[in-house]
Amino acid sequence: MSTTDPVENLQRLIRCPSVTPAEGGALSALEAMLLPLGFKVDRVVSTEDGTPDIENLYARLGNDGPHLMFAGHTDVVPVGDEGAWTHPPFAAEIVDGIMYGRGAVDMKGGIACFAAAVARHIENHGAPKGSVSFLITGDEEGPGINGTIKLLQWAHEKGERWDACLVGEPTNPDQLGDMIKIGRRGSVSGKVVVHGVQGHVAYPHLADNPLRAAIAMAGALMDPPFDHGTDEFQPSNMEVTTIDTGNPATNVLPSKVTFAFNIRFNDIWTAESLMAEITRRLDNAAAKSDLRPGRQPARYDLTWAERPSHVFLTRNNRLLDSLNAAIEKSTGRTPKLSTTGGTSDARFIKDYCPVVEFGLVGQTMHMVDENVPVADLEALTRIYQAFIARWFADAGA
């Protein structure tokens, strides 16, 4: 079976049920694609107390620079109600030019295409004059603890250095060539526990309803806006995601209420400055709530989620120019440079080298009947081929 065919590559990967944290055979399938091309492949198991062990893969072709990394993940989200699928989620069936299966676009498809592109480059031109590596995790859809971040550390300690990275996440909203992700907003999450005094609703003066303070405090986080955005980023957006008292009674004032929040923030802020602003807003609302006239400031505890995601923006002309040129050559479109969407493993990679993201159309990711047009697999492979050739040429390799 030839690695030059992205359709066959993707079928082999989809047929591996690699739902996080299971490897499911997907890394073995990728290893079987890369070894005949001359890659040296390492399978690295990362561990941490309280989390499942995760198997990852690092493969490199070449020993010299310049060094281009392709990064991604073979783990996929659960299929949900399998009976709701029109086609079995791990069968990789092709019907009317569409391949169905979990991971088709997020993101086994990108891996299949890049492997095919490298194989075609080798077949047509020989190995690149430099190095190409695959950094593939099995933990992107999970906690993200034993995946990319630890694999990067492992590789760096082994002496690996990279000049640029392309992440094959599905970045295009409607059609191939729409969008390159050149950065990501940061993300901070927290939980607030507001304390009160339990009591009877008919005697509120003997109690202290924490919901009154919690409503004011949650409102203070969402209004006024934190900013109005920048040239490169959307406005920072705060959302309260849950409010809970654990109180089933309608005639009892609860003793405490808990609410959680998440904010996606732009480069006006750092995680640290944003956390300070959130704390300031909570303190002011706890002390000045119009819903608690005459009361002392509400007592509350604030707990931050571990490891906030930091905002970043990539401005690397060689990387962007090479990818832009490849996309325009293959599709005739000029992609939008965007920082929209959620976080990705690029947030870890940016500490080691410039990184951008470009892959398939993401409209069906995580959905029932996730699918990809076969024609898009061939088109993305051609884009990746052109990118590889252009990037190494621009590097003077």
KOLNU-524059 format. One record per atom (N, C-alpha, C): residue in one letter; x, y, z. Coordinates in steps of 0.05 Angstrom, whole numbers, plus 32768, in hexadecimal, padded with zeros to 4 digits. Example, Ala and Ser with C-alpha at 12.3 -4.5 7.8 and 13.67 -1.06 7.14 Angstrom:
REM residues 2
A81087F8E809C A80F67FA6809C A81087FBE809C S81017FD3808E S81117FEB808F S81028001809D 
This chain:
REM residues 397
M80117FE88000 M800080008000 M801280198000 S800C802C7FEE S801E80437FEA S8015805A7FFC T802880678009 T8023807E801A T801C80968009 T802080967FEF T801B80AD7FDE T7FFD80B37FDA D7FEC80A07FE2 D7FCF80A37FDE D7FC280AC7FF9 P7FB980C57FFB P7FAE80CF8014 P7F9480C1801B V7F8580B78007 V7F6C80A9800D V7F72808F801B E7F84807F8011 E7F8C8066801E E7F97806C803A N7FA88080803C N7FB380878056 N7F9E808D806A L7F8A809D8062 L7F7580A48075 L7F63808D807C Q7F5D807B8069 Q7F4E80648070 Q7F5C80538085 R7F7680508082 R7F8680408095 R7F84804D80B1 L7F85806780B2 L7F84807580CC L7F68807580D9 I7F54807A80C9 I7F38807A80D4 I7F31805F80DF R7F3A804A80D2 R7F33802F80DB R7F40802780F5 C7F4F80398100 C7F5B8034811B C7F4A8044812F P7F3C80378142 P7F2B80458155 P7F3A8053816B S7F4780698165 S7F5980768177 S7F4C808C8187 V7F3680858195 V7F29809881A6 V7F3A809D81BF T7F3F80B781C5 T7F5180BE81DB T7F4880AF81F4 P7F5A80A18202 P7F7880A18200 P7F83808981F0 A7F72807A81E3 A7F7B806181D5 A7F8B806781BC E7FA1805A81B9 E7FB1805C81A0 E7FA2804F8189 G7F958039818E G7F83802D817B G7F8F80238161 G7FAA80238160 G7FB7801A8147 G7FBE80318134 A7FB58049813A A7FB980608127 A7FD780678125 L7FE58067813B L8001806E8139 L80118058812B S8009803F812F S801680298121 S8011802B8103 A7FF9803480FC A7FF3803780DF A8004804E80D3 L8007806480E2 L8017807A80D8 L8035807180D7 E803E806380EB E805A805980EA E805F804880D2 A804B803780CB A804E802680B3 A804F80368099 M8043804E8099 M8045805F8082 M8060806D8080 L806C80748097 L808480858097 L809E80758095 L809E805D80A1 L80B7804D80A1 L80C280488084 P80B180408071 P80BB803B8056 P80C680548048 L80BF806B8053 L80C980848047 L80E4808C8052 G80ED807D8066 G810780838072 G81068092808D F80EF80968098 F80EC80A380B1 F80F6809280C8 K8103809E80DB K8109809180F5 K80F180978107 V80E580838112 V80CD80878122 V80D1807F813F D80C880908151 D80C8808B816D D80AC808B8178 R80A580788188 R808B80778196 R8090807E81B3 V8085809381BC V808B809E81D7 V8071809D81E8 V8073808F81FE V805C808E8211 V806180A28227 S804E80B4822B S805080C98240 S803C80C38256 T804480C8826E T803480C28285 T803380D98299 E801E80D982A9 E801B80EC82BF E800680E182D2 D800B80E382EC D7FF880D982FF D7FDD80E582FB G7FC980D482FC G7FAD80DD82FA G7FA380E082DE T7FB480DA82CA T7FAC80DC82AE T7FB380C282A0 P7FA580BB828A P7FAC80A3827C P7FC780A6826D D7FD68090826B D7FEE8090825B D7FE78095823E I7FF880A48230 I7FF280AA8214 I800B80A28203 E8005809481ED E801A808E81DA E801B80A381C4 N803280AD81BE N803680C181A9 N804B80B78195 L804E80C6817F L806180BE816A L807180D68162 Y808B80D2815F Y809D80E68153 Y80AD80D8813D A80AD80E38125 A80BB80D7810F A80CB80ED8100 R80E380E680F8 R80F380FA80EA R810180ED80D2 L810180FC80BC L810F80F580A4 L8125810A80A0 G813E8102809F G81548115809C G8162811B80B6 N817A812680B4 N818A812C80CC N8192814980CD D818E815880B8 D8198817480B7 D8180818780B5 G818881A180B7 G817481B680B3 G817381BF8096 P815F81CE808F P814981D7809F P813681C180A6 H812781C580BC H811781AF80C7 H80FA81B880C9 L80E881AB80BA L80CC81B180B9 L80BD819B80C8 M80AC81A480DB M809C819180EB M807F819280E2 F8072817B80E0 F8056817980DD F804B816D80F7 A8036817A8102 A802C8172811C A800E816C811A G8005815A812B G7FE98154812C G7FE2813E8140 H7FCB8132813D H7FC2811E8150 H7FB281088142 T7FB580F0814B T7FA580DA8141 T7F8E80D28153 D7F8D80DD816B D7F7680D7817C D7F5E80E68173 V7F4780DB8178 V7F2D80E7816F V7F1A80E78187 V7F0580F78183 V7EF080F98198 V7EDE80E08195 P7ECF80DA81AB P7EBC80C381A9 P7EA780C78193 V7E9C80B1818A V7E8980B28174 V7E6D80BA817D G7E6880B98197 G7E4D80BF81A1 G7E3B80A7819B D7E2280AD8192 D7E0F8098818B D7E16808C8170 E7E2380758171 E7E2C80688158 E7E1480628146 G7DFD805D8152 G7DE580588142 G7DDC806F8131 A7DE580878139 A7DDD809F8129 A7DEE80A38111 W7E048094810E W7E16809780F7 W7E09808880DF T7E0B809680C8 T7E02808980AF T7E15807480A6 H7E2F807980AB H7E44806780A4 H7E54806180BD P7E5E804880C1 P7E6C804180D9 P7E84805480DE P7E87805E80F6 P7E9B807380FB P7EB8806B80F7 F7EBE805180F7 F7EDA804880F3 F7EDD803680DA A7ECB803980C7 A7ECC802980AE A7ED980388097 A7EDA80528098 A7EE680628082 A7ED9805C8068 E7EBF805A8068 E7EB08054804F E7EB0806D803D I7EB180688023 I7EB0807E800F I7E96807A8000 V7E85808F8001 V7E6B808E7FF2 V7E6980A97FE3 D7E6580A77FC9 D7E6180BF7FB8 D7E7880D37FBC G7E9080C87FBE G7EA880DA7FC0 G7EAD80E57FDB I7E9F80DC7FF0 I7EA280E6800B I7EAB80CF801D M7EC180D3802C M7EC980BF8040 M7EBF80C7805B Y7EB380B38068 Y7EA780B78082 Y7EB780A98098 G7EB980B680AF G7EC780A980C5 G7ED080BD80DA R7ED280B480F3 R7EDB80C58108 R7EF980CB8104 G7EFF80E58104 G7F1A80EE80FF G7F2080F580E2 A7F0C80F380D1 A7F1080F980B5 A7F1C811480B0 V7F11812880BE V7F1D814380BC V7F2C814C80D5 D7F26814180EB D7F3381498105 D7F4081328112 M7F5A812D810D M7F68813880F6 M7F79812480E8 K7F6E810C80E6 K7F7C80F680D8 K7F7F80FD80BA G7F6C810C80B0 G7F6E81148094 G7F868125808E G7F8D8138809F G7FA58148809B G7FBE8137809C I7FBF812480AF I7FD6811380B1 I7FDA81028098 A7FC380F7808F A7FC480E68077 A7FCF80F6805F C7FC6810F805C C7FCE811F8045 C7FEC81278048 F7FF5812E805F F801181368062 F8023811F805D A801C81078067 A802C80EF8062 A802D80EA8044 A801780ED8036 A801680E98019 A802780FE800B A802681178014 A8036812C8008 A80548127800B V805C811E8022 V807981188026 V808181018014 A807080EC8013 A807680D58002 A807980DD7FE5 R806780EE7FDC R806980F77FC0 R808281087FBB H808981197FCE H80A181297FCC H80B981177FC9 I80BA81037FD9 I80D180F07FD8 I80D180E27FBE E80BA80D97FB5 E80B880CB7F9B E80C080DC7F84 N80B980F67F84 N80BF81077F6E N80DA81157F6F H80E2811C7F87 H80FA812C7F8A H811081217F9D G810A810A7FA9 G811C81007FBE G8115810E7FD9 A812381057FED A811E81108008 A8124812E8009 P8115813E8018 P811B815B801A P8138815F8023 K81438176801A K815E817D8023 K815C818B803E G8158817B8052 G81548184806D G8146816D807C S81348174808E S81268160809D S81088166809E V80F98150809E V80DC815280A3 V80D5814080BA S80C5814980CC S80BD813980E3 S809F813980E7 F8094812480F2 F8079812280FB F807881208119 L806981338125 L806581328142 L8047812E8147 I80408115814E I8024810D814F I801D8103816B T8008810E8176 T800081078191 T7FE780F68191 G7FE280E981A7 G7FC980DB81AC G7FB880E881C1 D7FBD810181C7 D7FAF810E81DE D7FA5812A81D9 E7FA1813181BF E7F98814C81B9 E7F7B815081C1 E7F6B813B81BD E7F4E813D81C3 E7F48813781E0 G7F5D813081F0 G7F59812B820C G7F648141821E P7F70813A8234 P7F7A814E8247 P7F91815F823C G7F9F81558227 G7FB68164821C G7FCE8165822F I7FD081518241 I7FE581518254 I7FFD8140824B N7FF681288241 N800B81158239 N80108113821B G80088128820D G800A812881F0 G8020813B81E6 T8018814F81D6 T802B816081C8 T803F816D81DA I8036817881F1 I804881878202 I805F8176820C K8059815C8213 K806E814B821D K807F813F8206 L8072813B81EF L8081813181D8 L8095814681CE L808D815F81CF L80A0817581C8 L80B7817581DB Q80B1817381F5 Q80C781738209 Q80DA815C8205 W80CE81448200 W80DF812C81FB W80F1813181E3 A80E6813A81CD A80F5813E81B5 A810B815481B8 H8103816981C6 H8116817F81CA H812E817681DB E8128816581EF E813E815B8200 E8150814881F0 K8145813C81DB K8155812A81CA K8166813A81B6 G8162815581B6 G8172816681A4 G8163816E818B E814981688189 E813981708172 E8135818F8172 R8138819B815B R813381B78157 R812481BB813D W811181CD813C W810081D18125 W810181EE811C D80FF81F18101 D80FE820C80F6 D80E2821680F1 A80CF820480EE A80B3820B80EA A80A281F380ED C808881F880F2 C807581E280F6 C805B81E980E8 L804F81D580DC L803481D680D1 L802381C280E0 V800D81CC80EC V7FFA81BB80F9 V7FE381B680E6 G7FDB819C80E3 G7FC7819580CF G7FAA819580D8 E7FA481A680EC E7F8881A880F5 E7F7681B280DF P7F5C81AB80E0 P7F4981B580CB P7F4381D380CF T7F5081E480C0 T7F4E820180C4 T7F3A820F80B1 N7F328201809C N7F22820F8087 N7F04820D808E P7EF78224808E P7EDA82248095 P7EC88219807F D7ECE821E8065 D7EBC82178050 D7ECA8207803A Q7EE2820F8031 Q7EEF8201801C Q7F0D82048020 L7F1C81F18014 L7F3981F18017 L7F44820C800C G7F568218801B G7F6282318013 G7F5582498020 D7F4182448031 D7F33825B803F D7F4582688054 M7F5382578064 M7F5E8263807C M7F7782548086 I7F8A8264808E I7FA2825B809D I7F9F826680B9 K7FA4825580CD K7FA4825F80E9 K7FC1826880EF I7FC4828180F6 I7FDF828B80FC I7FE382928119 G7FCF828B8129 G7FD1828F8146 G7FB782868153 R7FB68287816D R7F9F827F817C R7F9B82928194 R7F828296819A R7F7C82A581B3 R7F85829481CB G7F8A82A281E1 G7F90829481FA G7F76828B8207 S7F78827A821B S7F6182708229 S7F67826D8247 V7F5582798257 V7F5782778274 V7F3C826E827F S7F3D825A8291 S7F248250829D S7F27825282BC G7F10825582C9 G7F11825782E6 G7EF6824E82F2 K7EF6824B830C K7EDE8243831A K7EDC82558333 V7EC482608338 V7EBF8271834F V7EAB82648361 V7EB18262837A V7E9E8258838F V7E97827083A0 V7E7D8278839F V7E74828E83AF V7E66828383C8 H7E6E828C83DF H7E64828283F9 H7E4E82948404 G7E398287840F G7E238296841C G7E1C82888436 V7E04828E843F V7DF982818457 V7DDE82758450 Q7DDC825B8454 Q7DC3824D844D Q7DAC8256845F G7D9482588454 G7D7E82608464 G7D63825D8456 H7D4E82658463 H7D3382648458 H7D2E827C8446 V7D218278842F V7D1C828E841D V7D0A82A3842A A7CFA829B843D A7CE882AE844A A7CF682C0845F Y7D0F82B98466 Y7D1E82C8847A Y7D3A82CF846E P7D3B82DE8458 P7D5482E3844B P7D6882F3845C H7D5D83028470 H7D6F83128480 H7D8083008493 L7D7782E78497 L7D8682D484A7 L7D9A82C38497 A7D9982C7847D A7DAA82B7846B A7DB982CA8459 D7DC882BF8447 D7DD782CF8433 D7DD782BF8419 N7DC682C68406 N7DC382B783EE N7DDB82BC83DC P7DED82A883D7 P7E0582AC83C7 P7DFF82B183AA L7DE782A983A1 L7DE082AE8385 L7DDF82CB837E R7DD882DC8391 R7DD782F9838C R7DF383038384 A7E0682FB8394 A7E228303838E A7E2C82F58374 A7E2682DC8371 A7E3082CD835A A7E2682D98340 I7E0C82E18340 I7E0182ED8328 I7E1083078321 A7E1583178335 A7E2383308330 A7E40832B8327 M7E4D83178334 M7E698312832D M7E6B83068311 A7E5982F3830A A7E5982E882EF A7E5482FE82DA G7E41831082E1 G7E3C832682CE G7E53833882CB A7E62833D82E0 A7E7A834E82DE A7E8F834282CC L7E90832882CA L7EA4831B82B8 L7E9D831E829B M7E8383218295 M7E7A83228279 M7E75833E826F D7E7383518281 D7E6D836D8279 D7E7A8380828D P7E8A83938283 P7E8E839B8267 P7EA183888259 P7EA3838A823E P7EB58379822F P7ED2837E8238 F7EE3836A8236 F7EFE836D823E F7F0E837E822A D7F06837E8211 D7F13838E81FD D7F03838D81E4 H7F0C839A81CF H7EFE839A81B5 H7F0D838E819F G7F21837D81A6 G7F30836F8192 G7F48837F8187 T7F5883718177 T7F6F837E816A T7F6E8378814C D7F838381813E D7F84837C8121 D7F85835E811B E7F91834F812D E7F9583338127 E7F8283218136 F7F75832B814B F7F65831A815C F7F4983258161 Q7F3583138165 Q7F1B831A816D Q7F1B83268189 P7F0583348191 P7F04833C81AD P7F05832581C0 S7F11832981D7 S7F11831481EC S7EF4830F81F4 N7EEE82F581F8 N7ED282EE81FF N7ED182DD8218 M7EC282E6822B M7EBE82D88245 M7EA282CB8244 E7EA182B2824D E7E8882A48250 E7E878296826B V7E7182998279 V7E6B82898291 V7E5E82708287 T7E6A8259828E T7E6282408281 T7E50822E8293 T7E4F823382AD T7E3E822482BE T7E3A823382D8 I7E21823082E4 I7E1B823B82FE I7E0C8225830D D7E15821E8325 D7E0982088334 D7E08820D8352 T7DF18208835D T7DEE820A837B T7DEC81EE8388 G7DE581DA8378 G7DE081C08383 G7DC881C08396 N7DB581D28391 N7D9E81D683A3 N7D8481D08395 P7D7781B9839D P7D5E81B2838F P7D4581BF839B A7D4881CD83B2 A7D3181D883C0 A7D2C81F583B7 T7D1281FC83B4 T7D0B821783AC T7D07822A83C4 N7D07821F83DC N7D02823083F3 N7D1A82318406 V7D31822A83FB V7D4A822B840A V7D5F823B83FB L7D6B824E8409 L7D81825D83FD L7D9B824C8400 P7DAA824883EB P7DC1823783EC P7DD8824383FC S7DEA82328405 S7E01823C8414 S7E1882458402 K7E18823B83E9 K7E2D824383D7 K7E24823F83BA V7E31824D83A8 V7E2C8249838B V7E468249837D T7E4882388369 T7E6182368359 T7E5B823D833C F7E6C824E8331 F7E6A82528314 F7E8682508307 A7E86824782EE A7E9F824482DF A7E9F825782C7 F7EB6825E82BD F7EB8827082A7 F7ED182698296 N7ED08272827D N7EE78270826B N7EE88289825A I7F0082938256 I7F0382AA8244 I7F1882A3822F R7F1282AA8216 R7F2582A88200 R7F2E82C481FB F7F4982C981FD F7F5382E481FE F7F6882E981E8 N7F6A830281E1 N7F7C830A81CC N7F97831581D7 D7FA7832081C5 D7FC2832881CD D7FC4834381DB I7FAD834E81E2 I7FAD836581F4 I7FB5835C8210 W7FAF83438216 W7FB383378231 W7FC883228231 T7FD4831E8248 T7FE28305824E T7FCF82F58261 A7FD582DC8265 A7FC582CD8278 A7FC682D98293 E7FDD82E4829B E7FE082EF82B6 E7FD1830982B9 S7FD3831B82A5 S7FC4833482A7 S7FA6833082A6 L7F9E831C8297 L7F8183168295 L7F77830B82B0 M7F8682F982BC M7F7E82EE82D5 M7F7C830482EB A7F8E831782E9 A7F8C832D82FC A7F73833E82F8 E7F6C834382DE E7F53835282D8 E7F3A834382E1 I7F3A832982DD I7F23831982E6 I7F20831A8304 T7F3683188312 T7F35831A832F T7F2B83358338 R7F34834A832B R7F2B83658332 R7F0D8368832E R7F03835D8318 R7EE6835F8313 R7ED683508328 L7EE08338832F L7ED183298343 L7ED28336835E D7EE883428366 D7EEA8350837F D7ED783678380 N7ED68377836A N7EC4838E836A N7EA78386836B A7EA08371835C A7E848368835C A7E7C835C8377 A7E8E834E8384 A7E898342839E A7E84835883B3 A7E91836E83B0 A7E8F838483C4 A7E78839783BE K7E70839A83A4 K7E5E83B0839D K7E4383A68391 S7E3C838D8395 S7E2583828388 S7E0B83918391 D7DFC839B837D D7DE383A88383 D7DCE8394838D L7DD3837B8389 L7DC083678392 L7DC4835F83AF R7DD8836A83BB R7DDE836483D8 R7DE2837E83E7 P7DCE839083E8 P7DD283AA83F5 P7DD783A78413 G7DEC83B5841D G7DF283B48439 G7E01839C8443 R7E08838A8431 R7E1783728439 R7E3583778437 Q7E4483688446 Q7E6183678443 Q7E68835A8428 P7E808360841E P7E8783538404 P7E8383358405 A7E79832A83EF A7E75830D83EE A7E9082FE83F0 R7E8F82E883FE R7EA782D78400 R7EA782C483E9 Y7EBE82C183DC Y7EC082AF83C6 Y7EDC82A383C3 D7EDE828C83B6 D7EF7828083B0 D7EF9827E8391 L7F1082848387 L7F168283836A L7F2C826F8365 T7F26825B8354 T7F398247834C T7F3E8248832E W7F57824A8327 W7F5E824B830A W7F63822F8300 A7F5A822A82E7 A7F61821082DA A7F7F820F82D6 E7F8A81F782D6 E7FA681F482D2 E7FAE81FC82B5 R7FC5820782B2 R7FD1820D8298 R7FC0821C8285 P7FBE82368289 P7FB082468275 P7FBE8245825A S7FAE82488245 S7FBA8249822A S7FC182658222 H7FD9826A8219 H7FE282858214 H7FDD828D81F7 V7FD682A681F3 V7FD182B081D8 V7FEC82B081C8 F7FEA82AB81AE F800282AE819E F7FFB82B58181 L800F82C08173 L800B82C88158 L802582C28149 T802482B58132 T803B82AE8122 T803F82C1810B R805682CE810A R805D82DF80F4 R807882D580E9 N807882C080D9 N809082B580CE N808C82B580AF N809A82C780A2 N809582CC8086 N809A82B38074 R80AF82A5807A R80B6828D806A R80A08278806C L809782738084 L8082825F8089 L80688267807C L806082808081 L8046828A8076 L8047828D8058 D805D8297804D D805F829B8030 D805F82808022 S806C826C802D S806D82528020 S805282458020 L804482478036 L8029823B8038 L8015824A8027 N801682648028 N800482758017 N8008826E7FFA A8021826D7FF1 A802782687FD5 A801D824C7FCD A802082387FDE A8017821D7FD8 A7FF8821C7FD5 I7FEB822A7FE7 I7FCD822B7FE6 I7FC382397FCD E7FCF82507FC7 E7FC7825F7FAF E7FCD824F7F96 K7FE382427F95 K7FEA82327F7D K7FD7821B7F79 S7FCE820F7F8F S7FBD81F77F8D S7FA081FD7F8A T7F9782137F97 T7F7A82197F98 T7F7282337F8A G7F8582447F85 G7F7F825F7F7A G7F7382727F8F R7F73826A7FA8 R7F68827A7FBD R7F7E82877FCE T7F78829E7FD9 T7F8A82AB7FEC T7F7E82A78008 P7F8B82978019 P7F7F82918033 P7F7F82A88046 K7F6B82A98056 K7F6A82BD806C K7F7C82B48082 L7F8B82C6808E L7F9C82C080A5 L7F8C82C680BE S7F8782B180CE S7F7382B380E3 S7F7E82AA80FE T7F7282B48113 T7F7882AB812E T7F5F82A2813C T7F4A829C812D T7F3082958139 T7F3082788142 G7F1B82708151 G7F1882558159 G7F2382508175 G7F238236817C G7F2C822E8197 G7F4B822B8198 T7F54821E81AD T7F70821981B0 T7F78820081A0 S7F9181FC819B S7F9B81E4818E S7FB781DF819A D7FC381C88192 D7FDE81C2819C D7FF381D58191 A7FEC81E7817E A7FFE81FB8175 A8007820D818C R7FF6820F81A1 R7FFD821F81B8 R8016821581C7 F801C81FB81C4 F803481F081D0 F804C81F281BC I804681EE81A3 I805C81EE818F I80688209818B K8058821E818F K80628239818A K807A8241819D D807E823181B2 D8095823681C4 D80AF822B81B8 Y80AD821B81A2 Y80C4820E8197 Y80CB8218817B C80B78221816C C80BC822B8151 C80A382388146 P80A582488130 P808D82548124 P807A823E811B V80608243811F V804C822E8119 V8033823B810D V8029822E80F8 V800F823580EC V7FFF821C80E9 E7FE5821F80E4 E7FD3820880E1 E7FC4820A80C7 F7FC381F380B9 F7FB381F280A0 F7FAC81D5809B G7F9281D08096 G7F8981B58090 G7F6F81B58080 L7F5F81A18086 L7F46819D8077 L7F3081B08080 V7F1981AE8072 V7F0181BD807A V7EF681B08093 G7EF081C080A8 G7EE881B580C2 G7ECB81B380C8 Q7EBA81B580B4 Q7E9D81B780BA Q7E91819F80C9 T7E9C818780C5 T7E91816F80D1 T7EA1816480E8 M7EB5817280F1 M7EC681688107 M7EB581648120 H7EB9814E812E H7EAC81468147 H7E8E813F8143 M7E858140812A M7E68813B8125 M7E63811D811E V7E4A81158120 V7E4180FC8115 V7E4680FD80F7 D7E4F80E680EB D7E5680E580CF D7E6B80F980C7 E7E7F80FD80D7 E7E96810D80CF E7EA0810380B4 N7EA7811580A2 N7EAE810C8087 N7EBF81208079 V7ECB81178063 V7EDC81288053 V7ED9811F8036 P7ED681328023 P7ED6812B8007 P7EF281207FFF V7EF1810B7FF0 V7F0A80FF7FE7 V7F1A81137FD6 A7F0C81237FC7 A7F1A81387FB7 A7F2A814B7FC8 D7F2081517FE1 D7F2E81637FF2 D7F4881567FFD L7F48813C8000 L7F61812E8009 L7F7781317FF4 E7F6F812E7FDB E7F8381327FC5 E7F8C814F7FC3 A7F7981617FC6 A7F7F817E7FC4 A7F9281867FDB L7F8C817D7FF3 L7F9E8185800A L7FB981788007 T7FBB81607FFC T7FD581547FF8 T7FE581657FE4 R7FD8816E7FCF R7FE7817F7FBC R7FF081997FC9 I7FE081A57FDA I7FE881BD7FE8 I800181B77FFA Y7FFF81A18009 Y8016819A801A Y802F81948009 Q802C81877FF2 Q804381827FE1 Q8050819C7FD9 A803F81AF7FCF A804A81C97FC7 A805781D87FDE F804B81D57FF5 F805681E3800D F807181D78014 I807481BD8015 I808D81B1801C I80A381BA8008 A809D81B97FEE A80B181C17FDA A80B981DE7FDD R80A481EF7FE1 R80A9820C7FE3 R80B882137FFD W80B182078013 W80BD820E802D W80DB8207802C F80E281EF8023 F80FE81E78022 F810D81F8800D A810181FF7FF7 A810E82107FE3 A8113822C7FEF D80FF82377FFD D810282518009 D81188251801F A811C823A802B A813082378040 A814C82348035 G814D8232801A G8167822F800D G81728213800E A815F82008013 A816881E48016 A816C81D87FFA 
